Amino acid sequence: MAGLSRRKARAAWIFLAPMLITLAAIAGWPLLRTFWFSLTDASMADLSAWKFIGFDNYLMKDQYGWGGLLVDPDWWRAVYNTLVFTILSVTLETIFGLLVALVLHQRFFGRSFIRAAILVPWAIPTIVSAKIWAWMLHDQFGILNSMMLSLGLITQPIAWAASPDTALAAIVLVDVWKTTPFMALLCLAALQMLPTDCYEAARLDGIPAWRLFFKVTLPLIRPALMVAVIFRALDALRVFDVIYVLTSNTRDTMSMSVFARQHLVEFQSVGYGSAASTALFMVIALLTALYLTLGRVKLAADPN
Amino acid sequence: MRRFAAFVAPTLTALLFSVSASAVEISLSCGAVGAELTHCQAGADAWAKATGHTVKIVSTPNSATERLALYQQILASGSSDIDVFQIDVIWPGILVNYMIDLTPYAKQETLQHFVSIVANNTVNNKLVAMPWFTDAGLLYYRKDLLEKYGTKVPTTWADLASVAEKIQAGERKAGNDKMWGFVFQGKAYEGLTCNALEWVDSFGGGTFMDDAGKITVNNPHAIEALKTVAGWVGSITPEGVLGYAEEEARGIWQSGNAVFMRNWPYAWALGQAADSPIKNKIGVAALPKGGANGKYSGALGGWQLSVSKFSKNQAVAADLVMYLTSDAEQKRRALVGGYNPTRPALYQDKEILAANPFFDSLYETFTNAAARPAKATGAKYNRVSNEIWNATHAVLSKKETAEKAVPALEAALVRAMR
């Protein structure tokens, strides 16, 4: 028996090997290279001429005082923006996604058509949907302002994406519109796995629907919901395109990814930009680890 | 006759090349702001026809900031995909390592161009790029509206604000509730740095940094300038201006919804196009002065052509550059697109002046034009410009007062330059 399971294990490794090698080449190697670049002063003007400078990109002191990523107010602003965006958008998407899933879980005429149709926003590439929204949110020609003006809700058109007061709200709005279907899909999958017998028992006992939802449905789909939230949060922490397309390129709405790209490409500082990318990686890894531990989420059940 | 010779000479050299070398394909990146791509294509086609080579046009993002980012990624990977790059007046110091020295191809040609632009394009004695067309920020105004309200073209910003307010209020009362007084480029990108430079310089506040790299921005004139502009946003300027680049501002202007616009010369030919609602209603002038003691200013812009060192056909690519920057081609572009030649001689050309009546007054604008501090900052220009547009954007969006933002900008520039 032991020989057989060892043979099976070896076969598993052989089948996994191509994937692992590919993963190491296309994900592992660039990641290590980024870690390494973050310890150098490499510049995009000439990538071959770099010097090892240790942790100076993160923290250093020269005649002007402290410098480096850890004391860079722009970086912390980007971290703050990203966290606010993530918390707002993921919370809203989870709530709306669950609501949509509960509706789609009911039997009604044309349900399968609606289920397919609701995925459309998610299927549109973000660049495209962000541009569409940029026009709809436009202060002079946008449909949103025009509708609100004619309804008398506002007296002056609002520059949704341009004004720093509303820009973050506009970004969250577009992201929620785009990604709610994804959350709904995951919630729906969880709902369809639920056993029907406890619902029948509840119906016989005459338990009100809202109580049933909080006492039975929610605890049962919690594990699936937690995984869905992780997926979305990981995505939201890396947010780039919706911000880049929709808003002005200012510090007010800059995310960690936008910050890293700005230094890597626009400022040609591959070293500093890599340090920002590394820090972004660390922040995401840390938050994920925290979430998995505190939420006691098991990503996979181990049979042994 | 001289012009004829100037036209024939590059064509002949090109012909010689086509005989000696087999036909190749040159890829040329040019901008697509307004009708740029069409004019670029026409020039390249003429060269291709004369030489037997072919040209592939690569269109690039409208925003100069994004265009540079794209170039840097292509060049840093050592790609030979693009042979000829259209580069901004502030980029020679940033891209110097990636471009070939054009001196052997240009020979005496450089003497025919504005000395200041050739000097700008020469880094460490290397001619990084040939001047193609030059630019300066201009004030566009609605002739018909100024006449209707019996006012003259404003010469100070305070004048402009009061005229704009009056006409905006009058037109809105008359039924056009979309009418605005003044639009410009307020999005946080390179264009805002140009606008900020014009405001500050017109108030006598200098150009953020002098030629030696000394930071000069922290002065009362600069604060006054930014304070003035912040007062316009929401009153004579739509708040959406905080997200407008060149084409967004032109969109408002050309649909007839603005009295004044700050933009580059390219907007003239488009505003005068057959399908333009404001055709023959446009006037162009120098940007106003900061006050009685201020000066007329305009940010010096303009685009150059350079050849990538990764190009597999450098000589042919350089020949295309010499053709496109030639006397005849610059004249053609001035006639069809209103692009400003980089050759002083063409500003005396009768045909050009007939097609672009404002070129005459522009000549003076160019002599007053304020250069962005690219020479002093070298490769760090982007970082410096980013600080400038962020500080300006914060003041325009009223997140920061000018009194606080200007000293903070000074400190940020010191950090950026270290």
Interface residues (C-beta under 8 A of the other chain):
Chain A: S43 M44 A45 D46 L47 D62 Y64 G67 H138 D139 Q140 F141 P157 I158 A159 A161 A162 S163 P164 T247 S248 N249 T250 R251 D252 Q262 V265 E266 F267 Q268
Chain B: T65 L68 A69 Q72 Q73 A76 I94 N97 Y98 K178 G186 K187 A188 Y189 P238 E239 G240 V241 L242 G243 Y244 G251 I252 N257 A379 N382 R383 N386 N390 H393 A394 S397 K399 V414 R415 R418
